[in-house]
Amino acid sequence: MQSWLGTDVEFDARPGGIYKVNVVGDHDALGEFVEVIENEKVVFTFGWNEPGHPIPAGSTKVAITLIPRATTRSFAWSTAVCRRTPSLTTKTVGSSS
């Protein structure tokens, strides 16, 4: 995760476990793992650990589902992101093949 996203990484990838990622040395993303099913699915909260940030820690839930490919030893993936604030709810769904 560190080589992919940030400069410092702490994470405990199990339900209730916390992760913290220092993204490019300037910003800390902070969240909690909600659901972890090996080789199938991971759900976690996300946000920025900065006072006054419009996307605070825990305000967004991300679900990533891994989809095995029949012909190779790899996975496709799909994501669902849901963010709730007092005045706004958004959903974004994406996938990769």
Secondary structure, DSSP 8 states (H G I E B T S, - for coil): -HHHH-SEEEE--STT-EEEEEETTTEEEEEEEEEEETTTEEEEEE-B-STT-SSBTTSEEEEEEEEE-SSSS-EEEEEEEEEEETTEEEEEEEEE-
